[in-house]
Amino acid sequence: MADRYASARGLAGFSLQRFVEQNFELPRPVGEGFHADPARTMEDHIRALWPVLTRRPDTADARSSLIPLPQPYVVPGGRFREVYYWDSYFTMLGLVASGRTDLVRSMLDNFAYLIRTVGHIPNGNRTYYLSRSQPPFFGAMVGLYATATDTTQALTYLDALELEHAFWMDGAERLAPAQVYRRVVRLPDGSVLNRYWDDLAEPRPESYRPDYELAQTLPAPQREAFYRNVRATAESGWDFSSRWLRDPKDLRTLETTELLPVDLNCLLYHAERTIVALRRVRGRPGDRDVADRFARAAEARRQALLNASYEPGAGFFFDVRWRTGVRVTDRPTIAAAAPLYFGLATPDQGRKVAAQLERLFLKPGGFVPTLVASGQQWDAPNGWAPLEWLAIEGVRRYGRGDLAAVARDRWLALNRRTYRATGKMTEKYDVVNLERRAGGGEYPTQDGFGWTNGVALALLGQASSEKR
C-alpha cells in the first residue's frame, strides 16, 4: 500500500481523499443502519438501542488499533466505535434500569482485564489511548453493580480496583512537600491530591494535525507543555472547556496539568471508600489493616480537598492551582457538584453549593457545565448527561429534592423534544436555547448515545417511583 501511495501521489490531479476511498474500507458510524420507529416512546427507543450499541467480544487483529476485549460491551455510538471509560458508568445506569446487570458485569470484567494487562483503564480500548486514562469511575461502577446485585458479587473487582488506585497514586510515597510526579501532587502541608496527566508530550494520534499545527504557533520551548496539557485535558473528559483555559478562546493557554480538579479527587476518595467497604466485607487475614489504611487515606484526601478547594465566601468548590494554592474562582464549573454526589461536602457546604447551582447554572433545559460561552463543547450553552446526573443527584443528596426534580424534568423534556424532532438521542444538548442543536468541539454532535440513554432511563425510573 505504501508503494501504491508513493507512485500515485506524483500523478497529476492526485486526490488523497479519493485514494483513501478507493484503497481503504472506511469505518462506519455505530448504528448507521438503525432507523427509529416514530411510534416508539423515547424509553422504548433507548431499550431498542442497547443491542445496536453492544459489541461482541473482540478478536485480535494485528492491522487494527483496537485493544481486543474478552466480553461484550456497550459503545457510545456514532463515531465512537470502542468502549470509553467514563462514559460507561453513565451507560451502566441505564443498563441497570433495563435489567441488564449481565452486561454491566461483562463490562466490569473488561475493565478489570485492562487493568491487569495494561496497568490501568485507558481513555478507550485503542492502542493510541494507552498513555492516558479518563475520570476514574471504576469504583463507582463497582458500587453501582454491588447495589444492583449484592456486595459479594462486587468482591470480584477488589484487586483490580486497588491496582487502578495504585496507577493514579504512582510515586506518591516518594514525594516531599511541594513536589509533583505524574498524576500526584504533594502539597506544602504534606497532604496529597491528584491531577490529570499524560506520559507523552506529543500530538494526540487521533487529532495529530490540529495539535501539531497549533503547537507550531508557539515558541519551541513551550510545545512540550502544550502537548502535555492537551492530552491531560483529553484524560479529564472535558475536552475542551474554559475550565482548563486561561484564555477561553485560545487552546494554547491550556493549564490542565497545573490544576487540582475537584471531581477527580472526589472520584479517588470514592474509590478509596469502596476499597474500605469491600475489604471489610471480605474479611480475610490482613483485610482489616488494609481497610483502615485506605480509610485514613480517604479522610486525609477529603480534608485536603475541602481545605484547598472550598471558597467560603462564594459557597462553592473550585479547582486549585497546585503551585500557588490559588482557587480558580473566575471559572466556576459544575464540577462543584462532585463533592455532593460523592458525599465529601459538609451539610452547610452542600446547601450553599446547591443554591449556587440553582442560581447560576440551571437553564431552561438543565444545567450548563460552565458560565462561559467560548465555543468549546464543554462550555455553555451545552448540557451533558453525565454532568446533569452528578448535579441532580448531588443536590438531591443534600436535601434539595425540589431542585433535583426541576432540573431532571427540564432535562428529560429536552431529551424528549429532540427525540420527537429527530428520532435521535444525542451526545449533548443546548440547554439555553431549546430550539437549537448543541455545537462546538472537534467533531459534529454524535447520535447514539450511550450516556444520554443511561441517564435518561435512570432519571425516568426515579420520576416514576416518585409518582407511585
DOLUM-841792 format. One record per residue (C-alpha): x, y, z. Coordinates in steps of 0.02 Angstrom, whole numbers, plus 50000, padded with zeros to 5 digits. Example, Ala and Ser with C-alpha at 12.3 -4.5 7.8 and 13.67 -1.06 7.14 Angstrom:
BEGIN
506154977550390/506844994750357/
//
This chain:
BEGIN
500005000050000/501455011950038/502175008749865/500485011649784/500325028249877/502095033649831/501765030949646/500015038449647/500435054449739/501575060349596/500205059449466/499305074949405/497655077849491/498075066349639/496735067049774/497155059849944/495305058149987/494945048449827/496475037349857/495875033150033/494105029549973/494755018049836/496025008449939/495325007550116/493725001550195/493185016550298/492395013350468/490535016350477/489635025050620/488885013550751/487035011350721/487115018850547/485775007150481/484645008550632/483015017650595/481975024950736/480165019750742/479165035750767/477805025750853/479005020850992/479165030751152/480865037751193/481065024451328/480685010251207/481865018051080/483275017951206/482984999751253/482964995151069/484665003651051/485574992751177/485844978351053/486374990950919/487684998651033/488334981951101/489924974551029/490284956051041/491944950051116/493364955651003/494594945150906/496384951050890/496844959450726/498654964750702/498094977850575/496904986350697/497194998950835/495794990750936/496304982851101/495254966851098/494114964051247/493544946751303/491724950951348/490294960551264/490234979251293/489204994651251/489955008751147/489315026651144/488795026550960/489115037050805/490965039450775/491355031450943/491515013050899/492525007451050/492205007351237/492545023751327/492995023551510/491965036751599/490525035651475/490255017851533/489715022251711/488265032651647/487815019651516/487775006751657/486465016951749/485285013551605/485794995451589/485354992851772/483685001551743/483414989751595/483794974351699/485434971151606/486604968151752/487344954051649/488014966851526/488624977951669/489594963151736/490384959251567/490944977451551/491684977051726/492584960951678/493314970051527/493914984751632/494694972951759/495544964051613/496254980651551/496904984851725/497774967951738/498524968151563/498834986651528/499034992951706/497565005051701/495955008451607/496395018451451/495345032651382/494625019451264/495135002251202/496275008751065/498175007351067/498335026051035/497465029351203/498685019151308/499625033851382/498105041251467/496555036251563/494925045551597/493985050751755/494175035251866/492385029251882/492835010851905/492495011652092/490815019852059/490415006151932/490834992652060/489735001352188/488315002552063/488464984052025/488514979652210/486904989452238/486054981552088/486574963752136/487464961052302/489134965552380/489844947952369/489734948652179/490674965252179/492114957452278/492724950252113/493354967652066/494264972252227/496004967652166/495764977252003/495104992352097/496654992752207/497784990852056/496935005551970/497105015952128/498975011952128/499085018351948/498345035151997/499445036252153/501075030852071/502535039952152/501575047452298/502635039052431/504235046752361/503645064752354/504205077952476/503065092752514/502795104152362/503355090652240/502375082752096/502545066751995/501405061051855/499635061751924/500095065152106/500405081652195/501035083052373/500525100052440/501655110552552/500715104352707/501105086252660/499355081552602/499135072752434/497925076552293/497875071852109/497885079951938/497635074251759/499175069451658/499815060351505/501505052051492/501805057751313/502245075451259/501735074451076/500175077050971/498695065651004/498655052350866/496775054450846/496985073350823/498775074050760/498645087650629/497695100950731/498805097850884/500395098950781/499865114450684/499335123550841/500955119150930/501955126350785/501245143550827/502115142550997/503965145051034/504845128251030/505175127551219/503295128951254/502725115051139/503045100451258/501965108551392/500585111751265/500575093551210/500535087651391/499085099251429/498055094851276/498245076251318/497875078851502/496305088151453/495785073151348/496055062451504/494895073951601/493445070151481/493095088851469/493965091551303/493855106051285/493215118951408/493595136151478/493855126551640/495615122451583/496005138251484/496735154651544/496025162151384/494405153051338/494655156951155/496445150351142/496865131851164/498695136551180/498305143051355/497805126051425/498415123851604/497635107051647/499195099251722/499345114351837/497635111351916/496955100152053/495215095651988/493815094552115/492915079952031/494475069352003/494885069752187/493085065652234/493175050352121/494775044452204/494015047352376/492535036652325/493695023052258/494615022952425/492985021552522/492415007452406/494024997952440/493735000252626/491974993152613/492474978252507/493974973852615/492884974052770/491564963052689/492844950552625/493644948652796/495214938952751/496764939852861/497534957152839/495974964752760/495554974952915/497284982952919/497194987352733/495424993952754/495995005052898/497435011752792/496285016252648/495035023952769/496395035452836/496935039852658/495145043752608/494855055152757/496515063852728/496035066852547/494325073452599/495075085852721/496405091252597/495125094052460/493925103752570/495345114552634/496065117752462/494535119552351/493075126252452/492865145152450/491775150152599/491375167352532/490705160352369/489935144752446/490685134452306/492075122152262/493405127052135/494875118752050/496545123952128/498215129152053/499365117452148/500925128252131/500145142952223/498625135552311/497535148652224/495745143352187/495155146552008/493685157052066/493495166251900/492975150051813/491635141351918/491055124651847/489765111351881/491185100251943/490745108252111/489295095752116/490515081152134/490825083752322/488935082452343/488725067152234/490125057852323/489695064252497/491265074152540/490425090952572/489795095952743/487905098852756/488175117752755/489335116852604/488095105752513/486655117952540/487695132752481/488345123852326/486585118352279/485975136352294/487365142352178/487005128652052/485175133852051/485555152452038/486955152051910/486955135551815/485145129951795/484435134651624/482805130451532/483465113351477/484555108551625/486245113351696/487665121251596/489445114951633/490185132551648/489605150551639/490685154151486/490065153151306/491755150551225/491275139551077/492105124651164/490935109951181/491105108051370/490525125851399/488855134651396/487615133251315/487865114351305/487215101851432/487925084351453/487035069251527/488455064151646/488565081551722/486675082951734/486635066551830/488015071651952/487205088451986/485415081952000/485895067752117/487145078552211/485865091652261/484585078152300/485795070052422/485975086652515/484125089652542/483655098752381/482435086352307/481435100952240/482905107352137/483335089652081/481565087052017/481545103451921/483225100151839/482755082151799/481095087051720/481895100651615/483255088951552/482045074751511/480875086951423/482335092451313/482805074351278/481005070751226/480875086551121/482435082051024/481895063951006/480205068950936/481035080850812/482475069750756/482175051850815/483875052850899/484675052851071/486165064351054/487835066351140/487475083851206/486085096751204/485915115651201/485075118951369/484935137751346/484085139151176/482935124051162/482655127250976/484485124950935/485555109250922/487155108551025/488785112650941/490625116250970/492055104150987/493185094950867/491805084850782/489925085950744/488695081450882/488515062550882/486955051750887/486765035750987/487105039451127/487665028551270/487755040251417/486225050351366/485235034151356/485845028151525/485505044151619/483795046251538/483225028951592/483895031351768/483015048151787/481405041451712/481445027251837/481615039751980/480195050551916/479095035351901/479475029452078/479085046752147/477345046052070/476955029252147/
//
